[in-house]
């Protein structure tokens, strides 16, 4: 785990990378666009290490458990929490969009829409729930690691960990080797994170250079509503959950500030996943619980994405002067509870989910209406990813608290003094 001094240094370096990227994108857009490989390379480096870290963490954690039922109980509690919070996020998004009416007044004729730019999402095959569940089972073990399918790796890790736990003393050697390998993998992450400032710079420079500063103000009211809704959800809903545990949401957010900046720069919550897992263990969450809950959360606990889906659909309907009843809104909620999970791990999953949901409204809201938000989707993705990051942080702490395994005093000490990470006895 990084010391407080190095963590602060990384924080400042990533912040500098983001600022320099914005400035370069604004003043030298053609050059800035060429910086994209830096951002792409950093994200690829992180994704390269995620699957083995998840595998080692989960296997070692489960193998050390004496009761296999504990694994199932933790997973069930995590899923219940995820469903409650994502449903609440969708409902809040609908209420805000219905009350503030961000799309009202645009008066766009649906006949004038050009759906070519979103046809790749509208025509993309969407996974239903059965297909999604079947896809969790890999064709082969190697295939799961080769493609980086985290849920597939997680399934195999759980089974392998359970198998080792049943071997008793005979499996201790394998567990020890994997435990040591885990330490080496986190060492690799420490090396990769030194490139985080460069990755944040490249991703931000490309975004501003390609789409322009003006894009940040295009359809600004929708973006403002979305960002404010995410902020309210973080401090109200997640804050309430933190309060139940006796923890302070502001201190939790401060604790993951480095991960926040990495996600802000790259628009990918996955980029912060390995270090987030390490920090949650430092807060007093068990290794096996972290290894199960965090990867599951990246597929099922998408609070920011849930807010985005409902607000985007309401905005499109308002912009096209298509009235939606509360029955329509309830149908949207019911559909999204399924479609948002099915597309969670698919490239372009956000737009695929929107297309699949709009298609269930019997043509009431045209799928081509997604073109209205295509231009600002890139900039809304930061808020989605950041909210998802915070949501998975609070979710893991809550599941550990619900299990009765969260060391509250340790968590409070760490949150009050982040510099104690890595200190002797911490």
GUBAPA-551393 format. One record per residue (C-alpha): x, y, z; residue number from 0. Coordinates in nm, 3 decimals. Layout:
REM residues N
<r px="X" py="Y" pz="Z" num="NUM"/>
...
END
This chain:
REM residues 426
<r px="0.000" py="0.000" pz="0.000" num="0"/>
<r px="0.130" py="0.342" pz="-0.085" num="1"/>
<r px="0.242" py="0.568" pz="0.197" num="2"/>
<r px="0.056" py="0.893" pz="0.271" num="3"/>
<r px="0.335" py="1.098" pz="0.110" num="4"/>
<r px="0.335" py="0.901" pz="-0.215" num="5"/>
<r px="-0.046" py="0.896" pz="-0.224" num="6"/>
<r px="-0.057" py="1.275" pz="-0.192" num="7"/>
<r px="0.209" py="1.305" pz="-0.463" num="8"/>
<r px="0.004" py="1.082" pz="-0.698" num="9"/>
<r px="-0.307" py="1.287" pz="-0.621" num="10"/>
<r px="-0.134" py="1.611" pz="-0.722" num="11"/>
<r px="0.026" py="1.455" pz="-1.029" num="12"/>
<r px="-0.305" py="1.317" pz="-1.158" num="13"/>
<r px="-0.474" py="1.651" pz="-1.091" num="14"/>
<r px="-0.197" py="1.826" pz="-1.286" num="15"/>
<r px="-0.238" py="1.576" pz="-1.571" num="16"/>
<r px="-0.611" py="1.649" pz="-1.594" num="17"/>
<r px="-0.560" py="2.028" pz="-1.594" num="18"/>
<r px="-0.280" py="2.015" pz="-1.854" num="19"/>
<r px="-0.493" py="1.784" pz="-2.070" num="20"/>
<r px="-0.785" py="2.030" pz="-2.063" num="21"/>
<r px="-0.558" py="2.323" pz="-2.150" num="22"/>
<r px="-0.390" py="2.138" pz="-2.436" num="23"/>
<r px="-0.725" py="2.021" pz="-2.570" num="24"/>
<r px="-0.855" py="2.377" pz="-2.573" num="25"/>
<r px="-0.554" py="2.561" pz="-2.714" num="26"/>
<r px="-0.406" py="2.290" pz="-2.941" num="27"/>
<r px="-0.690" py="2.051" pz="-3.028" num="28"/>
<r px="-0.516" py="1.884" pz="-3.321" num="29"/>
<r px="-0.215" py="1.798" pz="-3.108" num="30"/>
<r px="-0.435" py="1.701" pz="-2.813" num="31"/>
<r px="-0.626" py="1.441" pz="-3.016" num="32"/>
<r px="-0.295" py="1.266" pz="-3.080" num="33"/>
<r px="-0.252" py="1.217" pz="-2.702" num="34"/>
<r px="-0.529" py="0.953" pz="-2.696" num="35"/>
<r px="-0.283" py="0.656" pz="-2.693" num="36"/>
<r px="-0.154" py="0.764" pz="-2.351" num="37"/>
<r px="-0.500" py="0.730" pz="-2.199" num="38"/>
<r px="-0.577" py="0.408" pz="-2.386" num="39"/>
<r px="-0.244" py="0.253" pz="-2.286" num="40"/>
<r px="-0.296" py="0.328" pz="-1.916" num="41"/>
<r px="-0.645" py="0.177" pz="-1.913" num="42"/>
<r px="-0.516" py="-0.132" pz="-2.097" num="43"/>
<r px="-0.237" py="-0.173" pz="-1.843" num="44"/>
<r px="-0.484" py="-0.164" pz="-1.557" num="45"/>
<r px="-0.729" py="-0.400" pz="-1.726" num="46"/>
<r px="-0.439" py="-0.636" pz="-1.792" num="47"/>
<r px="-0.393" py="-0.689" pz="-1.419" num="48"/>
<r px="-0.757" py="-0.688" pz="-1.302" num="49"/>
<r px="-0.841" py="-1.051" pz="-1.387" num="50"/>
<r px="-0.540" py="-1.208" pz="-1.209" num="51"/>
<r px="-0.588" py="-0.982" pz="-0.905" num="52"/>
<r px="-0.956" py="-1.074" pz="-0.877" num="53"/>
<r px="-0.870" py="-1.442" pz="-0.915" num="54"/>
<r px="-0.593" py="-1.446" pz="-0.652" num="55"/>
<r px="-0.784" py="-1.229" pz="-0.404" num="56"/>
<r px="-1.103" py="-1.433" pz="-0.422" num="57"/>
<r px="-0.932" py="-1.775" pz="-0.420" num="58"/>
<r px="-0.713" py="-1.695" pz="-0.119" num="59"/>
<r px="-0.998" py="-1.530" pz="0.069" num="60"/>
<r px="-1.244" py="-1.815" pz="0.014" num="61"/>
<r px="-0.984" py="-2.085" pz="0.076" num="62"/>
<r px="-0.925" py="-1.938" pz="0.422" num="63"/>
<r px="-1.296" py="-1.952" pz="0.508" num="64"/>
<r px="-1.407" py="-2.254" pz="0.703" num="65"/>
<r px="-1.773" py="-2.227" pz="0.598" num="66"/>
<r px="-1.857" py="-2.229" pz="0.227" num="67"/>
<r px="-2.208" py="-2.103" pz="0.311" num="68"/>
<r px="-2.049" py="-1.773" pz="0.407" num="69"/>
<r px="-1.954" py="-1.716" pz="0.045" num="70"/>
<r px="-2.313" py="-1.758" pz="-0.073" num="71"/>
<r px="-2.444" py="-1.540" pz="0.207" num="72"/>
<r px="-2.205" py="-1.255" pz="0.123" num="73"/>
<r px="-2.295" py="-1.276" pz="-0.246" num="74"/>
<r px="-2.669" py="-1.274" pz="-0.173" num="75"/>
<r px="-2.644" py="-0.974" pz="0.061" num="76"/>
<r px="-2.439" py="-0.787" pz="-0.199" num="77"/>
<r px="-2.696" py="-0.853" pz="-0.474" num="78"/>
<r px="-2.984" py="-0.742" pz="-0.248" num="79"/>
<r px="-2.803" py="-0.419" pz="-0.165" num="80"/>
<r px="-2.718" py="-0.355" pz="-0.530" num="81"/>
<r px="-3.079" py="-0.400" pz="-0.643" num="82"/>
<r px="-3.216" py="-0.168" pz="-0.374" num="83"/>
<r px="-2.966" py="0.110" pz="-0.444" num="84"/>
<r px="-2.983" py="0.095" pz="-0.825" num="85"/>
<r px="-3.364" py="0.096" pz="-0.813" num="86"/>
<r px="-3.352" py="0.400" pz="-0.584" num="87"/>
<r px="-3.106" py="0.568" pz="-0.822" num="88"/>
<r px="-3.335" py="0.509" pz="-1.121" num="89"/>
<r px="-3.637" py="0.639" pz="-0.928" num="90"/>
<r px="-3.453" py="0.956" pz="-0.821" num="91"/>
<r px="-3.337" py="1.013" pz="-1.179" num="92"/>
<r px="-3.696" py="0.989" pz="-1.304" num="93"/>
<r px="-3.827" py="1.227" pz="-1.038" num="94"/>
<r px="-3.562" py="1.492" pz="-1.111" num="95"/>
<r px="-3.616" py="1.467" pz="-1.488" num="96"/>
<r px="-3.993" py="1.485" pz="-1.443" num="97"/>
<r px="-3.979" py="1.787" pz="-1.212" num="98"/>
<r px="-3.703" py="1.993" pz="-1.380" num="99"/>
<r px="-3.797" py="1.901" pz="-1.740" num="100"/>
<r px="-3.445" py="1.942" pz="-1.891" num="101"/>
<r px="-3.570" py="1.860" pz="-2.242" num="102"/>
<r px="-3.874" py="2.085" pz="-2.239" num="103"/>
<r px="-3.874" py="2.368" pz="-2.491" num="104"/>
<r px="-3.650" py="2.205" pz="-2.753" num="105"/>
<r px="-3.956" py="2.113" pz="-2.964" num="106"/>
<r px="-3.773" py="1.877" pz="-3.196" num="107"/>
<r px="-3.973" py="1.704" pz="-3.469" num="108"/>
<r px="-3.909" py="1.327" pz="-3.444" num="109"/>
<r px="-3.923" py="1.309" pz="-3.826" num="110"/>
<r px="-3.608" py="1.521" pz="-3.850" num="111"/>
<r px="-3.394" py="1.283" pz="-3.647" num="112"/>
<r px="-3.102" py="1.111" pz="-3.821" num="113"/>
<r px="-3.052" py="0.779" pz="-3.650" num="114"/>
<r px="-2.744" py="0.675" pz="-3.850" num="115"/>
<r px="-2.501" py="0.786" pz="-3.580" num="116"/>
<r px="-2.667" py="0.565" pz="-3.319" num="117"/>
<r px="-2.759" py="0.272" pz="-3.544" num="118"/>
<r px="-2.460" py="0.072" pz="-3.418" num="119"/>
<r px="-2.616" py="0.075" pz="-3.071" num="120"/>
<r px="-2.977" py="0.037" pz="-3.175" num="121"/>
<r px="-2.896" py="-0.264" pz="-3.393" num="122"/>
<r px="-2.649" py="-0.420" pz="-3.151" num="123"/>
<r px="-2.752" py="-0.754" pz="-3.004" num="124"/>
<r px="-2.873" py="-0.700" pz="-2.651" num="125"/>
<r px="-2.830" py="-0.965" pz="-2.384" num="126"/>
<r px="-3.143" py="-1.066" pz="-2.199" num="127"/>
<r px="-3.115" py="-1.192" pz="-1.842" num="128"/>
<r px="-3.081" py="-1.559" pz="-1.939" num="129"/>
<r px="-2.805" py="-1.483" pz="-2.191" num="130"/>
<r px="-2.630" py="-1.264" pz="-1.938" num="131"/>
<r px="-2.632" py="-1.541" pz="-1.675" num="132"/>
<r px="-2.516" py="-1.802" pz="-1.926" num="133"/>
<r px="-2.235" py="-1.571" pz="-2.033" num="134"/>
<r px="-2.099" py="-1.578" pz="-1.679" num="135"/>
<r px="-1.996" py="-1.939" pz="-1.747" num="136"/>
<r px="-1.676" py="-1.931" pz="-1.960" num="137"/>
<r px="-1.622" py="-2.164" pz="-2.254" num="138"/>
<r px="-1.284" py="-2.247" pz="-2.103" num="139"/>
<r px="-1.087" py="-2.119" pz="-1.806" num="140"/>
<r px="-0.820" py="-1.975" pz="-2.033" num="141"/>
<r px="-1.084" py="-1.801" pz="-2.243" num="142"/>
<r px="-1.214" py="-1.612" pz="-1.937" num="143"/>
<r px="-0.868" py="-1.475" pz="-1.857" num="144"/>
<r px="-0.780" py="-1.409" pz="-2.221" num="145"/>
<r px="-1.090" py="-1.197" pz="-2.278" num="146"/>
<r px="-1.076" py="-1.032" pz="-1.937" num="147"/>
<r px="-1.435" py="-1.131" pz="-1.854" num="148"/>
<r px="-1.434" py="-1.045" pz="-1.484" num="149"/>
<r px="-1.757" py="-1.224" pz="-1.391" num="150"/>
<r px="-1.631" py="-1.541" pz="-1.559" num="151"/>
<r px="-1.301" py="-1.514" pz="-1.374" num="152"/>
<r px="-1.494" py="-1.450" pz="-1.052" num="153"/>
<r px="-1.706" py="-1.764" pz="-1.100" num="154"/>
<r px="-1.400" py="-1.983" pz="-1.156" num="155"/>
<r px="-1.219" py="-1.819" pz="-0.862" num="156"/>
<r px="-1.511" py="-1.894" pz="-0.629" num="157"/>
<r px="-1.524" py="-2.258" pz="-0.740" num="158"/>
<r px="-1.146" py="-2.297" pz="-0.719" num="159"/>
<r px="-1.140" py="-2.135" pz="-0.374" num="160"/>
<r px="-1.415" py="-2.367" pz="-0.253" num="161"/>
<r px="-1.224" py="-2.663" pz="-0.392" num="162"/>
<r px="-0.908" py="-2.558" pz="-0.207" num="163"/>
<r px="-1.098" py="-2.503" pz="0.118" num="164"/>
<r px="-1.225" py="-2.863" pz="0.103" num="165"/>
<r px="-0.871" py="-2.997" pz="0.071" num="166"/>
<r px="-0.780" py="-2.888" pz="0.422" num="167"/>
<r px="-0.407" py="-2.898" pz="0.499" num="168"/>
<r px="-0.324" py="-3.036" pz="0.153" num="169"/>
<r px="-0.434" py="-2.710" pz="-0.007" num="170"/>
<r px="-0.234" py="-2.478" pz="0.220" num="171"/>
<r px="0.071" py="-2.484" pz="-0.006" num="172"/>
<r px="-0.131" py="-2.365" pz="-0.306" num="173"/>
<r px="-0.302" py="-2.098" pz="-0.095" num="174"/>
<r px="0.036" py="-1.974" pz="0.029" num="175"/>
<r px="0.176" py="-1.953" pz="-0.324" num="176"/>
<r px="-0.129" py="-1.762" pz="-0.448" num="177"/>
<r px="-0.113" py="-1.532" pz="-0.145" num="178"/>
<r px="0.247" py="-1.445" pz="-0.226" num="179"/>
<r px="0.154" py="-1.401" pz="-0.593" num="180"/>
<r px="-0.113" py="-1.154" pz="-0.485" num="181"/>
<r px="0.152" py="-0.943" pz="-0.314" num="182"/>
<r px="0.355" py="-0.939" pz="-0.634" num="183"/>
<r px="0.049" py="-0.842" pz="-0.840" num="184"/>
<r px="-0.023" py="-0.545" pz="-0.615" num="185"/>
<r px="0.341" py="-0.452" pz="-0.660" num="186"/>
<r px="0.277" py="-0.444" pz="-1.034" num="187"/>
<r px="-0.022" py="-0.218" pz="-0.973" num="188"/>
<r px="0.201" py="0.020" pz="-0.774" num="189"/>
<r px="0.429" py="0.044" pz="-1.078" num="190"/>
<r px="0.140" py="0.096" pz="-1.321" num="191"/>
<r px="-0.016" py="0.367" pz="-1.104" num="192"/>
<r px="0.294" py="0.581" pz="-1.154" num="193"/>
<r px="0.166" py="0.625" pz="-1.509" num="194"/>
<r px="-0.178" py="0.744" pz="-1.391" num="195"/>
<r px="-0.097" py="1.116" pz="-1.444" num="196"/>
<r px="0.008" py="1.046" pz="-1.802" num="197"/>
<r px="-0.303" py="0.836" pz="-1.863" num="198"/>
<r px="-0.533" py="1.104" pz="-1.721" num="199"/>
<r px="-0.358" py="1.369" pz="-1.931" num="200"/>
<r px="-0.394" py="1.171" pz="-2.254" num="201"/>
<r px="-0.761" py="1.083" pz="-2.200" num="202"/>
<r px="-0.864" py="1.435" pz="-2.102" num="203"/>
<r px="-0.661" py="1.603" pz="-2.379" num="204"/>
<r px="-0.825" py="1.379" pz="-2.639" num="205"/>
<r px="-1.177" py="1.441" pz="-2.507" num="206"/>
<r px="-1.145" py="1.820" pz="-2.505" num="207"/>
<r px="-0.946" py="1.830" pz="-2.831" num="208"/>
<r px="-1.192" py="1.606" pz="-3.013" num="209"/>
<r px="-1.521" py="1.747" pz="-2.884" num="210"/>
<r px="-1.416" py="2.096" pz="-2.776" num="211"/>
<r px="-1.478" py="2.300" pz="-2.463" num="212"/>
<r px="-1.802" py="2.414" pz="-2.621" num="213"/>
<r px="-1.931" py="2.059" pz="-2.601" num="214"/>
<r px="-1.920" py="2.090" pz="-2.224" num="215"/>
<r px="-2.194" py="2.355" pz="-2.244" num="216"/>
<r px="-2.400" py="2.192" pz="-2.520" num="217"/>
<r px="-2.731" py="2.080" pz="-2.372" num="218"/>
<r px="-2.586" py="2.216" pz="-2.049" num="219"/>
<r px="-2.908" py="2.202" pz="-1.848" num="220"/>
<r px="-2.935" py="1.826" pz="-1.890" num="221"/>
<r px="-2.574" py="1.784" pz="-1.785" num="222"/>
<r px="-2.628" py="2.015" pz="-1.487" num="223"/>
<r px="-2.935" py="1.820" pz="-1.379" num="224"/>
<r px="-2.751" py="1.491" pz="-1.415" num="225"/>
<r px="-2.443" py="1.605" pz="-1.223" num="226"/>
<r px="-2.654" py="1.757" pz="-0.944" num="227"/>
<r px="-2.864" py="1.439" pz="-0.921" num="228"/>
<r px="-2.549" py="1.228" pz="-0.887" num="229"/>
<r px="-2.420" py="1.462" pz="-0.615" num="230"/>
<r px="-2.751" py="1.447" pz="-0.428" num="231"/>
<r px="-2.757" py="1.068" pz="-0.454" num="232"/>
<r px="-2.400" py="1.040" pz="-0.322" num="233"/>
<r px="-2.455" py="1.265" pz="-0.023" num="234"/>
<r px="-2.817" py="1.172" pz="0.054" num="235"/>
<r px="-2.854" py="0.803" pz="-0.031" num="236"/>
<r px="-2.494" py="0.690" pz="0.016" num="237"/>
<r px="-2.458" py="0.930" pz="0.307" num="238"/>
<r px="-2.755" py="0.766" pz="0.478" num="239"/>
<r px="-2.599" py="0.422" pz="0.428" num="240"/>
<r px="-2.269" py="0.548" pz="0.572" num="241"/>
<r px="-2.458" py="0.699" pz="0.865" num="242"/>
<r px="-2.620" py="0.363" pz="0.942" num="243"/>
<r px="-2.269" py="0.220" pz="0.976" num="244"/>
<r px="-2.160" py="0.512" pz="1.192" num="245"/>
<r px="-1.923" py="0.644" pz="0.925" num="246"/>
<r px="-1.893" py="0.985" pz="0.760" num="247"/>
<r px="-1.956" py="0.997" pz="0.384" num="248"/>
<r px="-1.723" py="1.296" pz="0.339" num="249"/>
<r px="-1.437" py="1.106" pz="0.497" num="250"/>
<r px="-1.509" py="0.802" pz="0.279" num="251"/>
<r px="-1.500" py="1.018" pz="-0.034" num="252"/>
<r px="-1.175" py="1.178" pz="0.080" num="253"/>
<r px="-1.027" py="0.834" pz="0.140" num="254"/>
<r px="-1.065" py="0.741" pz="-0.227" num="255"/>
<r px="-0.966" py="1.080" pz="-0.373" num="256"/>
<r px="-0.681" py="0.930" pz="-0.578" num="257"/>
<r px="-0.920" py="0.681" pz="-0.737" num="258"/>
<r px="-1.166" py="0.968" pz="-0.795" num="259"/>
<r px="-0.912" py="1.162" pz="-0.999" num="260"/>
<r px="-0.808" py="0.855" pz="-1.198" num="261"/>
<r px="-1.172" py="0.788" pz="-1.288" num="262"/>
<r px="-1.226" py="1.156" pz="-1.367" num="263"/>
<r px="-0.933" py="1.156" pz="-1.606" num="264"/>
<r px="-1.003" py="0.824" pz="-1.778" num="265"/>
<r px="-1.386" py="0.804" pz="-1.757" num="266"/>
<r px="-1.339" py="0.441" pz="-1.656" num="267"/>
<r px="-1.424" py="0.319" pz="-1.307" num="268"/>
<r px="-1.234" py="-0.002" pz="-1.386" num="269"/>
<r px="-0.909" py="0.195" pz="-1.385" num="270"/>
<r px="-0.941" py="0.241" pz="-1.008" num="271"/>
<r px="-1.062" py="-0.109" pz="-0.925" num="272"/>
<r px="-0.736" py="-0.274" pz="-0.807" num="273"/>
<r px="-0.630" py="0.008" pz="-0.574" num="274"/>
<r px="-0.988" py="0.043" pz="-0.447" num="275"/>
<r px="-0.987" py="-0.322" pz="-0.343" num="276"/>
<r px="-0.660" py="-0.271" pz="-0.157" num="277"/>
<r px="-0.792" py="0.036" pz="0.023" num="278"/>
<r px="-1.112" py="-0.138" pz="0.129" num="279"/>
<r px="-0.908" py="-0.416" pz="0.286" num="280"/>
<r px="-0.707" py="-0.151" pz="0.471" num="281"/>
<r px="-1.034" py="-0.008" pz="0.605" num="282"/>
<r px="-1.114" py="-0.339" pz="0.772" num="283"/>
<r px="-1.315" py="-0.530" pz="0.510" num="284"/>
<r px="-1.225" py="-0.897" pz="0.476" num="285"/>
<r px="-1.022" py="-1.007" pz="0.175" num="286"/>
<r px="-1.277" py="-1.259" pz="0.052" num="287"/>
<r px="-1.565" py="-1.013" pz="0.098" num="288"/>
<r px="-1.382" py="-0.744" pz="-0.099" num="289"/>
<r px="-1.290" py="-0.993" pz="-0.369" num="290"/>
<r px="-1.655" py="-1.093" pz="-0.411" num="291"/>
<r px="-1.837" py="-0.764" pz="-0.363" num="292"/>
<r px="-1.626" py="-0.524" pz="-0.571" num="293"/>
<r px="-1.624" py="-0.728" pz="-0.897" num="294"/>
<r px="-1.995" py="-0.801" pz="-0.856" num="295"/>
<r px="-2.055" py="-0.431" pz="-0.798" num="296"/>
<r px="-1.892" py="-0.341" pz="-1.128" num="297"/>
<r px="-2.158" py="-0.547" pz="-1.303" num="298"/>
<r px="-2.464" py="-0.496" pz="-1.082" num="299"/>
<r px="-2.415" py="-0.183" pz="-0.870" num="300"/>
<r px="-2.416" py="0.091" pz="-1.133" num="301"/>
<r px="-2.577" py="0.380" pz="-0.945" num="302"/>
<r px="-2.450" py="0.652" pz="-1.178" num="303"/>
<r px="-2.550" py="0.459" pz="-1.489" num="304"/>
<r px="-2.897" py="0.397" pz="-1.342" num="305"/>
<r px="-2.953" py="0.770" pz="-1.292" num="306"/>
<r px="-2.827" py="0.837" pz="-1.644" num="307"/>
<r px="-3.059" py="0.584" pz="-1.809" num="308"/>
<r px="-3.380" py="0.723" pz="-1.662" num="309"/>
<r px="-3.285" py="1.089" pz="-1.707" num="310"/>
<r px="-3.174" py="1.032" pz="-2.067" num="311"/>
<r px="-3.500" py="0.860" pz="-2.162" num="312"/>
<r px="-3.709" py="1.133" pz="-1.995" num="313"/>
<r px="-3.501" py="1.404" pz="-2.168" num="314"/>
<r px="-3.546" py="1.248" pz="-2.513" num="315"/>
<r px="-3.922" py="1.221" pz="-2.462" num="316"/>
<r px="-3.946" py="1.583" pz="-2.343" num="317"/>
<r px="-3.730" py="1.713" pz="-2.631" num="318"/>
<r px="-3.958" py="1.538" pz="-2.882" num="319"/>
<r px="-4.276" py="1.657" pz="-2.706" num="320"/>
<r px="-4.377" py="1.299" pz="-2.627" num="321"/>
<r px="-4.573" py="1.285" pz="-2.301" num="322"/>
<r px="-4.494" py="0.992" pz="-2.073" num="323"/>
<r px="-4.735" py="0.880" pz="-1.804" num="324"/>
<r px="-4.630" py="0.742" pz="-1.469" num="325"/>
<r px="-4.732" py="0.403" pz="-1.604" num="326"/>
<r px="-4.471" py="0.452" pz="-1.877" num="327"/>
<r px="-4.215" py="0.555" pz="-1.617" num="328"/>
<r px="-4.289" py="0.244" pz="-1.409" num="329"/>
<r px="-4.247" py="0.031" pz="-1.723" num="330"/>
<r px="-3.912" py="0.201" pz="-1.787" num="331"/>
<r px="-3.803" py="0.120" pz="-1.432" num="332"/>
<r px="-3.909" py="-0.244" pz="-1.463" num="333"/>
<r px="-3.731" py="-0.287" pz="-1.797" num="334"/>
<r px="-3.413" py="-0.114" pz="-1.680" num="335"/>
<r px="-3.389" py="-0.341" pz="-1.377" num="336"/>
<r px="-3.322" py="-0.618" pz="-1.629" num="337"/>
<r px="-3.160" py="-0.449" pz="-1.928" num="338"/>
<r px="-2.911" py="-0.246" pz="-1.725" num="339"/>
<r px="-2.764" py="-0.568" pz="-1.585" num="340"/>
<r px="-2.755" py="-0.743" pz="-1.919" num="341"/>
<r px="-2.551" py="-0.469" pz="-2.085" num="342"/>
<r px="-2.331" py="-0.382" pz="-1.790" num="343"/>
<r px="-2.019" py="-0.551" pz="-1.924" num="344"/>
<r px="-2.077" py="-0.489" pz="-2.295" num="345"/>
<r px="-1.874" py="-0.230" pz="-2.488" num="346"/>
<r px="-2.106" py="0.066" pz="-2.553" num="347"/>
<r px="-2.339" py="-0.089" pz="-2.298" num="348"/>
<r px="-2.493" py="0.242" pz="-2.195" num="349"/>
<r px="-2.633" py="0.318" pz="-2.540" num="350"/>
<r px="-2.724" py="-0.046" pz="-2.603" num="351"/>
<r px="-2.928" py="-0.037" pz="-2.281" num="352"/>
<r px="-3.101" py="0.284" pz="-2.388" num="353"/>
<r px="-3.185" py="0.133" pz="-2.726" num="354"/>
<r px="-3.320" py="-0.187" pz="-2.570" num="355"/>
<r px="-3.532" py="0.007" pz="-2.321" num="356"/>
<r px="-3.675" py="0.251" pz="-2.577" num="357"/>
<r px="-3.764" py="-0.044" pz="-2.799" num="358"/>
<r px="-3.990" py="-0.183" pz="-2.522" num="359"/>
<r px="-4.205" py="0.133" pz="-2.522" num="360"/>
<r px="-4.388" py="0.018" pz="-2.836" num="361"/>
<r px="-4.235" py="0.293" pz="-3.049" num="362"/>
<r px="-4.366" py="0.568" pz="-2.822" num="363"/>
<r px="-4.016" py="0.717" pz="-2.796" num="364"/>
<r px="-3.807" py="0.656" pz="-3.113" num="365"/>
<r px="-3.470" py="0.488" pz="-3.066" num="366"/>
<r px="-3.324" py="0.747" pz="-3.304" num="367"/>
<r px="-3.384" py="1.004" pz="-3.030" num="368"/>
<r px="-3.059" py="0.888" pz="-2.870" num="369"/>
<r px="-2.879" py="1.106" pz="-3.122" num="370"/>
<r px="-2.981" py="1.406" pz="-2.912" num="371"/>
<r px="-2.744" py="1.309" pz="-2.630" num="372"/>
<r px="-2.469" py="1.147" pz="-2.835" num="373"/>
<r px="-2.259" py="1.464" pz="-2.837" num="374"/>
<r px="-2.248" py="1.505" pz="-2.459" num="375"/>
<r px="-2.249" py="1.138" pz="-2.361" num="376"/>
<r px="-1.869" py="1.139" pz="-2.334" num="377"/>
<r px="-1.879" py="1.415" pz="-2.073" num="378"/>
<r px="-2.163" py="1.260" pz="-1.878" num="379"/>
<r px="-1.963" py="0.939" pz="-1.855" num="380"/>
<r px="-1.729" py="1.094" pz="-1.597" num="381"/>
<r px="-2.018" py="1.151" pz="-1.355" num="382"/>
<r px="-2.148" py="0.799" pz="-1.420" num="383"/>
<r px="-1.810" py="0.640" pz="-1.353" num="384"/>
<r px="-1.739" py="0.850" pz="-1.042" num="385"/>
<r px="-2.083" py="0.774" pz="-0.893" num="386"/>
<r px="-2.031" py="0.405" pz="-0.968" num="387"/>
<r px="-1.691" py="0.419" pz="-0.795" num="388"/>
<r px="-1.831" py="0.578" pz="-0.479" num="389"/>
<r px="-2.130" py="0.343" pz="-0.490" num="390"/>
<r px="-1.911" py="0.033" pz="-0.492" num="391"/>
<r px="-1.696" py="0.174" pz="-0.211" num="392"/>
<r px="-1.996" py="0.230" pz="0.016" num="393"/>
<r px="-2.155" py="-0.099" pz="-0.093" num="394"/>
<r px="-1.852" py="-0.305" pz="0.011" num="395"/>
<r px="-1.832" py="-0.132" pz="0.348" num="396"/>
<r px="-2.204" py="-0.187" pz="0.405" num="397"/>
<r px="-2.197" py="-0.556" pz="0.313" num="398"/>
<r px="-1.903" py="-0.603" pz="0.551" num="399"/>
<r px="-2.096" py="-0.416" pz="0.822" num="400"/>
<r px="-2.408" py="-0.624" pz="0.750" num="401"/>
<r px="-2.198" py="-0.938" pz="0.785" num="402"/>
<r px="-2.067" py="-0.811" pz="1.118" num="403"/>
<r px="-1.707" py="-0.839" pz="1.000" num="404"/>
<r px="-1.627" py="-0.470" pz="0.942" num="405"/>
<r px="-1.377" py="-0.340" pz="1.195" num="406"/>
<r px="-1.554" py="-0.010" pz="1.265" num="407"/>
<r px="-1.284" py="0.129" pz="1.491" num="408"/>
<r px="-1.016" py="0.050" pz="1.235" num="409"/>
<r px="-1.228" py="0.208" pz="0.961" num="410"/>
<r px="-1.281" py="0.525" pz="1.163" num="411"/>
<r px="-0.912" py="0.547" pz="1.245" num="412"/>
<r px="-0.819" py="0.508" pz="0.879" num="413"/>
<r px="-1.079" py="0.758" pz="0.762" num="414"/>
<r px="-0.972" py="1.014" pz="1.024" num="415"/>
<r px="-0.605" py="0.966" pz="0.942" num="416"/>
<r px="-0.549" py="0.831" pz="0.588" num="417"/>
<r px="-0.178" py="0.863" pz="0.656" num="418"/>
<r px="-0.199" py="0.561" pz="0.886" num="419"/>
<r px="-0.226" py="0.335" pz="0.580" num="420"/>
<r px="0.084" py="0.127" pz="0.560" num="421"/>
<r px="0.192" py="0.223" pz="0.911" num="422"/>
<r px="0.305" py="-0.055" pz="1.143" num="423"/>
<r px="0.006" py="-0.228" pz="1.294" num="424"/>
<r px="-0.239" py="-0.058" pz="1.058" num="425"/>
END
